[in-house]
């Protein structure tokens, strides 16, 4: 039997702060279009606990997690790995740390305290709300996203490219109480929340979608699981270029995805079974080396320049697995997961952030994700094309074992 508790707390700042995600937005936001939240889904199977802590944020900073997680473990007497931080990748919310370039984010310590209190209170309330649920997986489709890399005169530009297919699969896990009422939904889809570049605070399409679902499904509590969306962007296009949308476009995108979710829920689903005695969560670290030229300043004989990619395997049902990446991950890796275990889904922006993790082909092609973004994330250089095989080996180990 699986047991679930839920909670929701506002994390809308008490005063205007700078928003994360776009270098041109330097000052504090002009106004609040819609509140942002932290939402908690607490799962219990036997003596095991796992808490999915979702935020309408661009990511949870590694520094923030490293400081908070031991405190949560002590407060709630749980293993530190039980706390899984996930974010929608919302580009219209505040920073959670100062891990990266000043041009990308500006961290406010007062806001960090607000976040800490919201997370702690949300977990406490979710653990008090535990009750048995039956889980059902529903699959649908959505055309919200489009591939965002296109070669022009031998260079890769961030332009819409419908010739490269994206996975349009929409997955919705419905969790019902024993009386048949709907307690919670977990929605998985892969598409960058970059609809709007305005200097207004809001949760972009994922957070608006969650609000719409909670309004249409009385008594339901929802979270969003962002997929491997590093190379997928909302299909807002005019004359073969991406449009810079506004809050009304955010609403339109969320309403379209809401309809797709309702269509998925209206179709028959797959009943999910409890995992039994297996571990709910496992983690594997992968050393990602930089390109050889990136490390030329490193003294001879020293270790290569590396970043650590953390893979988090989440299994709350025997026939449902999620793999979390602490990175912006190319859709290639979700396709690879599907080749190992059909139905296994990748989740980006999970337990921190190191930057873009691309496929071998994308790294060789160049462009924003593998090369130009390096400055913003403070990396020593682009990752080596060899990281693809290292990640594949780790995914094989994590899933097959």
N, C-alpha and C positions, 0 to 999 in steps of 0.2 A: 504494500500500500504506500502511495506517495501522499505527502501532506504539504500543503502550500499556505503561506501567509503573505499578505501584500500590504503595501503602504505607499503613500505619496506625500512629498513635502515640497513646497515652493523653494526655489533657489534664485528667484528674481532678486537682483542686487537692491540694497537699500538706497544706494545713490548711483548715479550714472558712471559707468566705467568704460574703458576702451574694449571694443569687441575684438575677438581673435579671428585670424584667417586671411585677412587682406591687408597688405602693407600700406595701401593708400588711406586706410581709415586710422588716423592718428589720434584724434580726440575722443572724448567720451561719447557714448551713443546719445542721439537726440531725443528719443522717446521710447516707451515700451509699447510695442504692438500687441504682444501676447506674453503671458507669464511663462517662465521655464521651470522645470521640476526635476527632482531626483525621485525615482520610483524604485521600489525594492520588491523583488520576488524571492521569498525565502522558501527553499525546498528542504524537506526532511524525509529521509528514508532510513528506518531503523535508527541507529545512533549517529548517522552521518547528516551533515548540514551543508548546504551550499546557498550562498546569497548572491543573486544577480543584482548589482547596484547600477541602475541605468541613470544617465544624466543627459539633459538636452544641451550638451556641451560638444566642443570640437574634439576633445579627448580628455582623459584624466592624466595629468602630468605624473611622470614617474616619481619625481620628488614628493609630490603630494601623497601618492599611494604608499611610498616607502615610509613616510612619517606616520600616516594614519593607520595602516594595516596592523602593526603591532599593538597599537592602542585598542583597536577594535577586538583583536584576539584576546586581550586581557579583560576588556569590559564584558565580553560575551562568552568567555571561556571556550573559544573555538579555535581550531587550527587556522593560522593566517591564510592558508591557501583557500579556505572556505569563502573568502570575500573576493568576488569577481567583479571588477569595475568595467562597465561597458558604456560607450558614448555613441550618440547618433552621428557625430562629426558635424554638428551644427556650426556653421560659420557666422552665426548671429548671436553668440553668447560670449561671456567673459572667459579669460584664461584661468587655468587651474594650477599653473606653476610658471616658472621662468626658465624652463628647460632649453628653450630655443632662442633664435634671433629676436632682438628687440623689434625688428620690423614685422615679426609675425605675431607676437603676443606681449602683453604687459600684465604682470601678475600683481594683484592687490591682496596684501596679507589679511586685511579685514574681511575681504570676500572669502578667503580661505577658511577663516573661522566660521563664517556663515555656512559654508559647504560642509565643514566638519560636523557642526551641530545637526544639520539636516540629514546627513548620512547616518549619524549615530541614532537620532530619534527615529528615522525611517526604519532602520534595522530593528530597533527595540519594538516598534509597533508591529512590524511584519512578524516577528517571532511570537508576539502575543496573539496573532491572528491565525495561527496554524489550524488547518482543518483538512480532512481527506478530500482528494479530488480525483476525478477520472479524466485522463488526457486523451485528446483526439487530434491528429494531424490532418490539416486540410491543405491542399495544394491548388494554387490558381496561377494566373499569369497577369503581368502588367507591362505596359509599353512605356513606362515613365522614363527609363534610362536609354542612353545611346553611347556608343564608343567614342572617346574623345581624343584619339590620336590619329593624325593623318599626315602622310608623307607628301611634302610639296618641294619639288626641286631638290630632292635628296635630304631634306631636313624634316623632322617630325614637329608638327605644329599642333597646338591644342584647338582642334577643329572637329566638328561632327563628322563621323565616318560610319555611315550606315552599312558599308560593305563588310565591316567586321561585326559579326553577330555578338550580342550580349545575351547572357542567361536571363530570360524574363520570368523565371520561376518565382512565384510568391508563396511563401510557406507561412501558415498560421496555425499555431498550437493553441487549441481551446481547452480550458481547464474548467470542468463542471463540478459543482458540489453534488453530494449524494442525492439531494432533492431535485437535481436536474437543472438548477439555475447556473448561469455562467458566472464564474468567479474571476477569471483572468484570461487574457490573450497575450501571446508572444508572437510578434510579426517579424519575419525575416525577409529582407529584400536588399538588393545591392544597387545603390545609386547615390552619388555625392549630394549632400544637402547644400548645394550652392545656387539655389534659385535666385536669391536676392543678394545684391552687394550694397544695399542701402545701409545707412548708419542707424538702424533701428534694432532694438532687442526683440527677438522672438525665437521660437524653437524650430524654424524652417519646416519643411513638409513633414518630417517624421513626428515632431511633437504635435503639430496640428492634427495629423492623422490619429494620434493616440487620443486627443481630445474628442475628435469626431466619433471614434469607436466607442469611447466611454459614454458619449451622449446618446448614441444609437443603440447601445447594448447596456441596458439599465443594470447598475450594480456591478459592472465589470471594471477590472483594473488592467491596464495594458502597458507593455514595454515594447521597444523596437530594437531589433538586432540588425545592425548594419552589416551588410555582406562584404565581399571582396570587391570593393568599388573604386579602387585607385584609378582605374581608367574608364570609369562610367560616370556620366554627367546627365542631369535632366535634359530631356529632349525639347528644349526651348530654342528654336533655330529660325533664323531668317537669313535668306541669301547665303546659305552655306556657312553661316557663322553663328556662334552662340549669342543669345540675347542676355543682357543684364536685366534680370527681372526685378519685380517689386513684391511687396507683401501680398497684393492681390494675386500675383502669379503663384506665390507660395500656397495661398488658399486653394487655387484651382488645381495645383498638383496634388495637394493633400486630399481634396475631394475626389479626384480621379482614382487615387490609390485606395481611398476608403471604399469606393464602389467595387473595386477589384477584390478587396478583402471580404466584403459582404457576399460577392459572387462565390468566392472560395468557400466561405462558411456555409453557403446554401447548398453546396455539393456534398455528397457523402465523404466522410473522412475515414482515416485509419486509426483504430483504437490502439493506444500505446500501453505497453506493459511495464510494470515496475522492474527496476534493475536487479533486485535481490541483494546479494552480498557483495556485488562488484563495487569498485570505487566510483564515486560520483565525479571525481575530478583528478586529473593527472597533469603534470607539467613537464615539458622537455625544453631545454635551452639549445639554440643553434648559433654557432659562431659564424657571423657573416663578415667575410674579409672584403676589404676595399680593393679596387683595381690596383695592380702593381705600381703604376705611376703615382697613385695617391699617397703611397707610403715612402716616396723617395727621400723624404727628410728624416725618416726613422733610421737610427744608427744600425750599421750592419750587425747581424746576429741577434737583433732584438725581435720580439714577437711582432707578427703582422698587425696592422691596424684593424680592429674588429668592432662590431656592434653585436649585442646579444638579442636575438629574436627569441621571444618566449612563446611557445605553443602551449595552449591550455585546452585540454580535452574535457568537455563537459558532457556527462551522460546521465540524464535524469530519467531516461526510460531505456529499456533494453533494445528498442529499435529506433532510437533517436540519439544522434551524436552531433555536437557542435564543436568546432575547433576554433579557439580564439587566437588571434595574432596581435601582438602589441605594435602594430604597424598599419600603414595604408597599403593594402595588398592587391596586387593585380588579379583580375578575374581568372587568369590562368590557374592559380592555385586552388580556386574553388572547383574548376574543371578537373584538376588532378585529384582532389578529394573525391569527386564523383566517380572517377575511374577506379579508385581503391574500394570505395564503399558508397554505392548509390544512395542518395538521400542524406549523406553527411554534408553539413553546411559550414562554411567558413564565416567567422565573425571578425571584422576588423576593429581597430581602436579598443582592444581588450587588454586591460591591465597595463596601461601605459602607451607609449608612443616612441618609436625610434626614427620614423621617416617612411619613405616609399620603398616597398619591396616588390620589385618587378621581375618579369620573366627574363630568361637569357636573351631572347630575341629583342625585347624592349630595351634592355641595357645596351646591346650592340647598336640598336637604332638611334639611341639618344633621345633628346626631348626633355620636357619639363620634369616628368616623374623620376626618371633614373639619374638625371644629370643636373638640370637647372635648379631643382629643389634642394640640392645639397647645401647651398648657402643658408637657406632658411632653417634647416634642422641642425646646423652646426656640425655636419659630418666632415671627416677628414677628406672625403672624396666619394665618388660614385662606388657603389658596390660592384664586386667582381661578377662577371657572368656565371662563375662557378657556384654562386649561392643557390641557383635553382636546384642543382643536383643534391646539395647538402640539405635543403629544405625538404625535397622529395624523400630522401632517406629518413629524415626525422619523422615525417608524416607517416611513412610506412611503418616505422617502429611504433609510433604512438597508437595507430589505429589497429594494426594487425596483432599487436601484443596486448 
